[in-house]
């Protein structure tokens, strides 16, 4: 199952001008490419969640630059790129009482399908992998995700 888990890099950011630019510049200077991202924010801080091509290097260079960084396991799921595609996959998860903590999409498609990052509780990951597999919903291997 480890191959199906993708490492997401999360960065805690003060909500002030230039902090996001500093993260991006640090990654760029270390030849780390961002593949997908989302930002959740409040008035005081934000959490930048990213899929990058080299997560281990990203974490190291961001920590060296003084950022508060963490890694989280997520699943990159191929969703039919058609009306109702996401709803159908979410219905499968709902039928098994899986709580999706958050999700965000890639800026690309794979084999005509959208790619969506799902974060579920660690104890539910195997359940999600099994349910999606039983319903022929592909989960991308991590090396494929990092190469997008």
Secondary structure, 3 states (H helix, E strand, C coil): CHHHCEEEEEEEEECCCCHHHHHHHHHHHCCCCEEEEEEEECCCEEEEEEEECCHHHHHHHHHHCCCEEEEEEEEEEEEECCCCHHHHHHHHHHHCCCCEEEEEEEEEEECCEEEEEEEECHHHHHHHHHHHHHCCCCECCHHHHHHC
